[in-house]
Amino acid sequence: MKLVLLGTTGYHANDRRQTASLLLPELGVALDAGTGIYRASDYLQTDSLDIFLSHAHLDHSIGLTFMFDLRYRSRLSRVTAYAEAAKLAAIQQHLLAELLFPVPPPVELKPLPRKMTLADGSRLTHFPLKHPGGSLGFRIDWPGRSLAYVTDTTAHADADYVEKIAGVDLLVHEAYFHDHEGEQAELTGHSCLGAVVEVAAKAGVGRLVLVHINPLLDDDEGLDLGAARDVFADTIVGEDRMEIDF
């Protein structure tokens, strides 16, 4: 199975990174719909797309307005976006308000079920995360492999979600702030790198990929990966268009 990182920053795009979106091209599944989702047409191997939204903040949902181009380029017969009912209502009322986006995009909005069986028989589950307005993490399990995506939350090794990601082969987790910015991380509901690697170690995951990187960083040297890898060795920084086999 291949995972493509379509967008790996948060808040706003910069010259190196688009905002949050991950794609499983063989399955036709995207996790979040930030600005990076326009790239999905370069990778999709299906004639439909299911998008699972962690929450409705614009850096994770604005890509829903890109569906005209995405459906045209990929010849998609269907696009469905799933999220919590309250988040869908906010998207419909605000992002897709007639004065902002007068022609409804070709995407069906559906409430997210508690559990879903995906097209290949894999199981997608979700769990709550601590974030202003609320957010969700996702886990997908196949026979012999698993993936978890955790974004827009404040990482702590004793957080409730740690048990939900236990033992996954691949963890994709946000790491927005430096460790000395813990107060700001708590205030905004985001994570410091040191706490993220502690989560990965405690959960016993196979590999850790860092996303939702601060867009103000000029390069990845600003992340203290040396200290992070002392805690969890198999840690890498995600980059836009990175392809990961797992």
Contacts in CASP RR format, 6 or more apart in sequence:
PFRMAT RR
TARGET T0000
AUTHOR 0000-0000-0000
METHOD contacts of the structure
MODEL  1
MKLVLLGTTGYHANDRRQTASLLLPELGVALDAGTGIYRASDYLQTDSLD
IFLSHAHLDHSIGLTFMFDLRYRSRLSRVTAYAEAAKLAAIQQHLLAELL
FPVPPPVELKPLPRKMTLADGSRLTHFPLKHPGGSLGFRIDWPGRSLAYV
TDTTAHADADYVEKIAGVDLLVHEAYFHDHEGEQAELTGHSCLGAVVEVA
AKAGVGRLVLVHINPLLDDDEGLDLGAARDVFADTIVGEDRMEIDF
1 24 0 8 1.000
1 26 0 8 1.000
1 27 0 8 1.000
1 142 0 8 1.000
1 145 0 8 1.000
1 147 0 8 1.000
1 245 0 8 1.000
1 246 0 8 1.000
2 24 0 8 1.000
2 25 0 8 1.000
2 26 0 8 1.000
2 243 0 8 1.000
2 244 0 8 1.000
2 245 0 8 1.000
3 22 0 8 1.000
3 23 0 8 1.000
3 24 0 8 1.000
3 147 0 8 1.000
3 170 0 8 1.000
3 172 0 8 1.000
3 243 0 8 1.000
3 244 0 8 1.000
3 245 0 8 1.000
3 246 0 8 1.000
4 22 0 8 1.000
4 23 0 8 1.000
4 24 0 8 1.000
4 25 0 8 1.000
4 39 0 8 1.000
4 43 0 8 1.000
4 241 0 8 1.000
4 242 0 8 1.000
4 243 0 8 1.000
4 244 0 8 1.000
5 22 0 8 1.000
5 172 0 8 1.000
5 209 0 8 1.000
5 211 0 8 1.000
5 238 0 8 1.000
5 239 0 8 1.000
5 240 0 8 1.000
5 241 0 8 1.000
5 242 0 8 1.000
5 243 0 8 1.000
5 244 0 8 1.000
6 18 0 8 1.000
6 21 0 8 1.000
6 22 0 8 1.000
6 23 0 8 1.000
6 30 0 8 1.000
6 36 0 8 1.000
6 37 0 8 1.000
6 39 0 8 1.000
6 40 0 8 1.000
6 240 0 8 1.000
6 241 0 8 1.000
7 17 0 8 1.000
7 18 0 8 1.000
7 19 0 8 1.000
7 20 0 8 1.000
7 21 0 8 1.000
7 22 0 8 1.000
7 34 0 8 1.000
7 35 0 8 1.000
7 36 0 8 1.000
7 39 0 8 1.000
7 211 0 8 1.000
7 240 0 8 1.000
8 17 0 8 1.000
8 18 0 8 1.000
8 20 0 8 1.000
8 211 0 8 1.000
8 212 0 8 1.000
8 213 0 8 1.000
8 238 0 8 1.000
8 239 0 8 1.000
8 240 0 8 1.000
8 242 0 8 1.000
9 16 0 8 1.000
9 17 0 8 1.000
9 18 0 8 1.000
9 19 0 8 1.000
9 20 0 8 1.000
9 59 0 8 1.000
9 211 0 8 1.000
9 212 0 8 1.000
9 213 0 8 1.000
9 214 0 8 1.000
9 215 0 8 1.000
10 17 0 8 1.000
10 19 0 8 1.000
10 20 0 8 1.000
10 59 0 8 1.000
10 176 0 8 1.000
10 212 0 8 1.000
10 213 0 8 1.000
10 214 0 8 1.000
10 215 0 8 1.000
11 19 0 8 1.000
11 59 0 8 1.000
11 214 0 8 1.000
11 215 0 8 1.000
12 19 0 8 1.000
12 59 0 8 1.000
12 215 0 8 1.000
13 19 0 8 1.000
13 35 0 8 1.000
13 36 0 8 1.000
13 215 0 8 1.000
14 215 0 8 1.000
14 216 0 8 1.000
16 239 0 8 1.000
16 240 0 8 1.000
17 213 0 8 1.000
17 215 0 8 1.000
17 239 0 8 1.000
17 240 0 8 1.000
18 34 0 8 1.000
18 35 0 8 1.000
18 36 0 8 1.000
18 38 0 8 1.000
18 39 0 8 1.000
18 240 0 8 1.000
19 34 0 8 1.000
19 35 0 8 1.000
19 36 0 8 1.000
19 59 0 8 1.000
19 60 0 8 1.000
19 62 0 8 1.000
20 32 0 8 1.000
20 34 0 8 1.000
20 36 0 8 1.000
20 54 0 8 1.000
20 59 0 8 1.000
20 60 0 8 1.000
20 151 0 8 1.000
20 211 0 8 1.000
20 212 0 8 1.000
21 30 0 8 1.000
21 31 0 8 1.000
21 32 0 8 1.000
21 33 0 8 1.000
21 34 0 8 1.000
21 35 0 8 1.000
21 36 0 8 1.000
21 37 0 8 1.000
21 39 0 8 1.000
21 40 0 8 1.000
21 63 0 8 1.000
22 30 0 8 1.000
22 31 0 8 1.000
22 32 0 8 1.000
22 149 0 8 1.000
22 172 0 8 1.000
22 211 0 8 1.000
23 29 0 8 1.000
23 30 0 8 1.000
23 31 0 8 1.000
23 37 0 8 1.000
23 39 0 8 1.000
23 40 0 8 1.000
23 43 0 8 1.000
23 44 0 8 1.000
24 30 0 8 1.000
24 140 0 8 1.000
25 40 0 8 1.000
25 43 0 8 1.000
25 44 0 8 1.000
25 45 0 8 1.000
25 46 0 8 1.000
26 45 0 8 1.000
26 46 0 8 1.000
26 120 0 8 1.000
27 46 0 8 1.000
27 118 0 8 1.000
27 119 0 8 1.000
27 120 0 8 1.000
27 122 0 8 1.000
28 44 0 8 1.000
28 45 0 8 1.000
28 46 0 8 1.000
28 48 0 8 1.000
28 49 0 8 1.000
28 50 0 8 1.000
28 119 0 8 1.000
29 49 0 8 1.000
29 50 0 8 1.000
29 51 0 8 1.000
29 52 0 8 1.000
29 118 0 8 1.000
29 124 0 8 1.000
29 140 0 8 1.000
30 37 0 8 1.000
30 40 0 8 1.000
30 49 0 8 1.000
30 50 0 8 1.000
30 51 0 8 1.000
30 52 0 8 1.000
31 51 0 8 1.000
31 52 0 8 1.000
31 54 0 8 1.000
31 138 0 8 1.000
31 149 0 8 1.000
32 51 0 8 1.000
32 52 0 8 1.000
32 53 0 8 1.000
32 54 0 8 1.000
32 60 0 8 1.000
32 61 0 8 1.000
32 149 0 8 1.000
32 151 0 8 1.000
33 51 0 8 1.000
33 53 0 8 1.000
33 60 0 8 1.000
33 61 0 8 1.000
33 62 0 8 1.000
33 63 0 8 1.000
33 64 0 8 1.000
33 66 0 8 1.000
33 81 0 8 1.000
34 58 0 8 1.000
34 59 0 8 1.000
34 60 0 8 1.000
34 61 0 8 1.000
34 62 0 8 1.000
34 63 0 8 1.000
35 59 0 8 1.000
35 62 0 8 1.000
35 63 0 8 1.000
36 63 0 8 1.000
36 240 0 8 1.000
37 51 0 8 1.000
37 63 0 8 1.000
37 66 0 8 1.000
37 70 0 8 1.000
38 63 0 8 1.000
38 66 0 8 1.000
38 69 0 8 1.000
38 70 0 8 1.000
39 240 0 8 1.000
39 241 0 8 1.000
40 49 0 8 1.000
40 70 0 8 1.000
40 74 0 8 1.000
41 69 0 8 1.000
41 70 0 8 1.000
41 73 0 8 1.000
41 74 0 8 1.000
44 74 0 8 1.000
44 76 0 8 1.000
46 119 0 8 1.000
47 74 0 8 1.000
47 75 0 8 1.000
47 76 0 8 1.000
47 77 0 8 1.000
47 78 0 8 1.000
48 76 0 8 1.000
48 77 0 8 1.000
48 78 0 8 1.000
48 79 0 8 1.000
48 80 0 8 1.000
49 70 0 8 1.000
49 74 0 8 1.000
49 76 0 8 1.000
49 78 0 8 1.000
49 79 0 8 1.000
49 80 0 8 1.000
50 79 0 8 1.000
50 80 0 8 1.000
50 81 0 8 1.000
50 82 0 8 1.000
50 118 0 8 1.000
51 64 0 8 1.000
51 79 0 8 1.000
51 80 0 8 1.000
51 81 0 8 1.000
51 82 0 8 1.000
51 107 0 8 1.000
52 81 0 8 1.000
52 82 0 8 1.000
52 83 0 8 1.000
52 112 0 8 1.000
52 124 0 8 1.000
52 126 0 8 1.000
52 138 0 8 1.000
53 60 0 8 1.000
53 61 0 8 1.000
53 81 0 8 1.000
53 82 0 8 1.000
53 83 0 8 1.000
53 87 0 8 1.000
53 112 0 8 1.000
53 136 0 8 1.000
54 60 0 8 1.000
54 129 0 8 1.000
54 135 0 8 1.000
54 136 0 8 1.000
54 137 0 8 1.000
54 138 0 8 1.000
54 149 0 8 1.000
54 151 0 8 1.000
54 152 0 8 1.000
55 61 0 8 1.000
55 83 0 8 1.000
55 84 0 8 1.000
55 87 0 8 1.000
55 131 0 8 1.000
55 133 0 8 1.000
55 134 0 8 1.000
55 135 0 8 1.000
55 136 0 8 1.000
55 152 0 8 1.000
56 83 0 8 1.000
56 87 0 8 1.000
56 88 0 8 1.000
56 90 0 8 1.000
56 91 0 8 1.000
56 95 0 8 1.000
57 152 0 8 1.000
58 95 0 8 1.000
60 151 0 8 1.000
60 152 0 8 1.000
61 87 0 8 1.000
61 91 0 8 1.000
61 95 0 8 1.000
62 95 0 8 1.000
64 81 0 8 1.000
64 91 0 8 1.000
64 95 0 8 1.000
64 96 0 8 1.000
64 105 0 8 1.000
64 107 0 8 1.000
65 95 0 8 1.000
65 96 0 8 1.000
65 101 0 8 1.000
65 105 0 8 1.000
66 105 0 8 1.000
67 79 0 8 1.000
67 105 0 8 1.000
67 106 0 8 1.000
67 107 0 8 1.000
68 105 0 8 1.000
68 106 0 8 1.000
70 76 0 8 1.000
70 79 0 8 1.000
71 79 0 8 1.000
71 106 0 8 1.000
78 108 0 8 1.000
79 106 0 8 1.000
79 107 0 8 1.000
79 108 0 8 1.000
80 107 0 8 1.000
80 108 0 8 1.000
80 109 0 8 1.000
80 110 0 8 1.000
81 88 0 8 1.000
81 107 0 8 1.000
81 108 0 8 1.000
81 109 0 8 1.000
81 110 0 8 1.000
82 110 0 8 1.000
82 111 0 8 1.000
82 112 0 8 1.000
82 113 0 8 1.000
82 116 0 8 1.000
83 91 0 8 1.000
83 109 0 8 1.000
83 111 0 8 1.000
83 112 0 8 1.000
84 111 0 8 1.000
84 112 0 8 1.000
84 136 0 8 1.000
85 111 0 8 1.000
88 109 0 8 1.000
88 110 0 8 1.000
88 111 0 8 1.000
91 109 0 8 1.000
92 109 0 8 1.000
94 100 0 8 1.000
95 101 0 8 1.000
96 104 0 8 1.000
96 105 0 8 1.000
112 126 0 8 1.000
112 136 0 8 1.000
114 125 0 8 1.000
114 126 0 8 1.000
115 123 0 8 1.000
115 124 0 8 1.000
115 125 0 8 1.000
116 123 0 8 1.000
116 124 0 8 1.000
116 125 0 8 1.000
117 123 0 8 1.000
117 124 0 8 1.000
118 124 0 8 1.000
118 140 0 8 1.000
120 142 0 8 1.000
121 142 0 8 1.000
122 140 0 8 1.000
122 141 0 8 1.000
122 142 0 8 1.000
123 140 0 8 1.000
123 141 0 8 1.000
124 138 0 8 1.000
124 139 0 8 1.000
124 140 0 8 1.000
125 138 0 8 1.000
125 139 0 8 1.000
125 140 0 8 1.000
125 141 0 8 1.000
125 164 0 8 1.000
126 136 0 8 1.000
126 137 0 8 1.000
126 138 0 8 1.000
126 139 0 8 1.000
127 136 0 8 1.000
127 137 0 8 1.000
127 139 0 8 1.000
127 160 0 8 1.000
127 161 0 8 1.000
127 164 0 8 1.000
128 134 0 8 1.000
128 135 0 8 1.000
128 136 0 8 1.000
128 137 0 8 1.000
128 160 0 8 1.000
128 161 0 8 1.000
129 135 0 8 1.000
129 136 0 8 1.000
129 137 0 8 1.000
129 150 0 8 1.000
129 151 0 8 1.000
129 152 0 8 1.000
129 153 0 8 1.000
129 161 0 8 1.000
130 153 0 8 1.000
130 154 0 8 1.000
130 159 0 8 1.000
130 189 0 8 1.000
131 152 0 8 1.000
131 153 0 8 1.000
131 154 0 8 1.000
131 189 0 8 1.000
132 188 0 8 1.000
132 189 0 8 1.000
135 151 0 8 1.000
135 152 0 8 1.000
135 153 0 8 1.000
137 148 0 8 1.000
137 149 0 8 1.000
137 150 0 8 1.000
137 151 0 8 1.000
137 153 0 8 1.000
137 161 0 8 1.000
137 164 0 8 1.000
138 148 0 8 1.000
138 149 0 8 1.000
139 146 0 8 1.000
139 147 0 8 1.000
139 148 0 8 1.000
139 149 0 8 1.000
139 164 0 8 1.000
139 165 0 8 1.000
139 168 0 8 1.000
140 146 0 8 1.000
140 147 0 8 1.000
140 148 0 8 1.000
144 169 0 8 1.000
145 169 0 8 1.000
145 170 0 8 1.000
145 246 0 8 1.000
146 167 0 8 1.000
146 168 0 8 1.000
146 169 0 8 1.000
146 170 0 8 1.000
147 168 0 8 1.000
147 169 0 8 1.000
147 170 0 8 1.000
147 171 0 8 1.000
147 172 0 8 1.000
147 246 0 8 1.000
148 164 0 8 1.000
148 165 0 8 1.000
148 168 0 8 1.000
148 170 0 8 1.000
148 171 0 8 1.000
148 172 0 8 1.000
148 173 0 8 1.000
148 205 0 8 1.000
149 172 0 8 1.000
149 173 0 8 1.000
150 161 0 8 1.000
150 165 0 8 1.000
150 171 0 8 1.000
150 172 0 8 1.000
150 173 0 8 1.000
150 174 0 8 1.000
150 199 0 8 1.000
151 172 0 8 1.000
151 173 0 8 1.000
151 174 0 8 1.000
151 211 0 8 1.000
151 212 0 8 1.000
152 174 0 8 1.000
152 189 0 8 1.000
152 190 0 8 1.000
152 212 0 8 1.000
153 159 0 8 1.000
153 161 0 8 1.000
153 174 0 8 1.000
153 189 0 8 1.000
153 190 0 8 1.000
153 191 0 8 1.000
154 185 0 8 1.000
154 186 0 8 1.000
154 189 0 8 1.000
154 190 0 8 1.000
154 191 0 8 1.000
154 195 0 8 1.000
155 173 0 8 1.000
155 174 0 8 1.000
155 175 0 8 1.000
155 191 0 8 1.000
155 192 0 8 1.000
155 194 0 8 1.000
155 195 0 8 1.000
155 196 0 8 1.000
155 198 0 8 1.000
155 199 0 8 1.000
156 195 0 8 1.000
156 198 0 8 1.000
156 199 0 8 1.000
157 195 0 8 1.000
157 198 0 8 1.000
157 199 0 8 1.000
157 201 0 8 1.000
157 202 0 8 1.000
159 199 0 8 1.000
162 199 0 8 1.000
162 202 0 8 1.000
162 203 0 8 1.000
163 203 0 8 1.000
165 171 0 8 1.000
165 199 0 8 1.000
165 203 0 8 1.000
165 205 0 8 1.000
166 203 0 8 1.000
166 204 0 8 1.000
166 205 0 8 1.000
167 203 0 8 1.000
167 204 0 8 1.000
167 205 0 8 1.000
167 206 0 8 1.000
168 203 0 8 1.000
168 205 0 8 1.000
168 206 0 8 1.000
169 205 0 8 1.000
169 206 0 8 1.000
169 207 0 8 1.000
169 246 0 8 1.000
170 205 0 8 1.000
170 206 0 8 1.000
170 207 0 8 1.000
170 209 0 8 1.000
170 244 0 8 1.000
170 246 0 8 1.000
171 200 0 8 1.000
171 203 0 8 1.000
171 205 0 8 1.000
171 206 0 8 1.000
171 207 0 8 1.000
171 208 0 8 1.000
171 209 0 8 1.000
172 209 0 8 1.000
172 211 0 8 1.000
173 191 0 8 1.000
173 196 0 8 1.000
173 199 0 8 1.000
173 200 0 8 1.000
173 208 0 8 1.000
173 209 0 8 1.000
173 210 0 8 1.000
173 211 0 8 1.000
174 190 0 8 1.000
174 191 0 8 1.000
174 196 0 8 1.000
174 210 0 8 1.000
174 211 0 8 1.000
174 212 0 8 1.000
175 191 0 8 1.000
175 192 0 8 1.000
175 193 0 8 1.000
175 194 0 8 1.000
175 196 0 8 1.000
175 210 0 8 1.000
175 211 0 8 1.000
175 212 0 8 1.000
175 213 0 8 1.000
175 223 0 8 1.000
176 185 0 8 1.000
176 190 0 8 1.000
176 191 0 8 1.000
176 192 0 8 1.000
176 212 0 8 1.000
176 213 0 8 1.000
176 214 0 8 1.000
177 184 0 8 1.000
177 185 0 8 1.000
177 190 0 8 1.000
177 191 0 8 1.000
177 192 0 8 1.000
177 193 0 8 1.000
177 214 0 8 1.000
178 192 0 8 1.000
178 193 0 8 1.000
178 222 0 8 1.000
178 224 0 8 1.000
179 192 0 8 1.000
179 193 0 8 1.000
179 194 0 8 1.000
179 195 0 8 1.000
179 224 0 8 1.000
181 192 0 8 1.000
182 192 0 8 1.000
184 190 0 8 1.000
185 191 0 8 1.000
185 192 0 8 1.000
190 212 0 8 1.000
193 210 0 8 1.000
193 223 0 8 1.000
193 224 0 8 1.000
193 228 0 8 1.000
194 227 0 8 1.000
194 228 0 8 1.000
194 231 0 8 1.000
196 208 0 8 1.000
196 210 0 8 1.000
196 228 0 8 1.000
197 208 0 8 1.000
197 228 0 8 1.000
197 229 0 8 1.000
197 231 0 8 1.000
197 232 0 8 1.000
197 235 0 8 1.000
198 231 0 8 1.000
198 232 0 8 1.000
200 208 0 8 1.000
200 232 0 8 1.000
200 235 0 8 1.000
201 231 0 8 1.000
201 232 0 8 1.000
206 234 0 8 1.000
207 234 0 8 1.000
207 236 0 8 1.000
207 246 0 8 1.000
208 232 0 8 1.000
208 234 0 8 1.000
208 235 0 8 1.000
208 236 0 8 1.000
209 236 0 8 1.000
209 237 0 8 1.000
209 238 0 8 1.000
209 242 0 8 1.000
209 244 0 8 1.000
210 223 0 8 1.000
210 235 0 8 1.000
210 236 0 8 1.000
210 237 0 8 1.000
210 238 0 8 1.000
211 238 0 8 1.000
213 220 0 8 1.000
213 223 0 8 1.000
213 237 0 8 1.000
213 238 0 8 1.000
217 223 0 8 1.000
220 237 0 8 1.000
223 237 0 8 1.000
225 235 0 8 1.000
225 237 0 8 1.000
228 235 0 8 1.000
229 235 0 8 1.000
END
